[in-house]
Amino acid sequence: MYSKKELSQWVVAYCVAYDVEHVIISPGSRNAPLTIGFTNHPKIKTYSIVDERCAAFLA
């Protein structure tokens, strides 16, 4: 299952093409298409961090 938003599909595809293996996500409705794309891709491990500041530090 992938997002229907073409731009988010491109972002996920480029991340995979450049060997990105880990993605940190802060849940929210604005980034839902990216969350769907990253969490459903078999080559990417996602981590969900609620607080954006903590997510930035961890990244």
C-alpha positions in Angstrom: 0.0 0.0 0.0 1.4 3.3 -1.1 0.2 6.9 -0.9 -1.8 8.2 -3.9 0.2 11.5 -3.7 2.7 11.4 -6.5 5.2 13.6 -4.8 5.4 11.4 -1.7 6.0 8.4 -4.0 8.9 10.2 -5.6 10.4 11.1 -2.2 10.3 7.5 -1.1 11.7 6.2 -4.4 14.6 8.7 -4.3 15.4 7.7 -0.7 15.5 4.1 -1.7 17.6 4.9 -4.7 20.1 6.7 -2.5 20.3 3.8 0.0 18.4 5.4 2.8 17.6 2.6 5.2 16.2 4.3 8.3 13.6 7.1 8.5 12.4 8.9 11.7 8.8 10.1 11.5 6.8 12.4 13.7 3.2 11.4 13.2 0.8 14.0 11.9 -1.8 14.5 9.2 0.4 16.7 7.0 3.0 14.0 6.6 0.6 11.1 6.4 1.4 10.3 2.7 5.2 10.0 3.5 4.4 8.0 6.6 2.4 5.5 4.5 5.1 5.3 1.9 8.0 4.8 4.2 6.3 2.4 6.6 5.1 0.1 3.8 8.4 0.0 1.9 10.3 -3.3 2.7 13.8 -1.7 2.4 13.1 1.1 4.9 13.0 0.8 8.7 10.8 3.5 10.3 10.9 4.9 13.8 8.0 6.9 15.2 9.0 9.7 17.6 6.1 11.9 18.7 8.0 15.0 19.7 9.7 16.7 16.7 12.6 18.1 18.7 13.4 14.6 20.0 13.1 13.2 16.5 15.5 15.8 15.2 18.0 15.0 17.9 17.7 11.3 17.3 18.1 11.7 13.5 
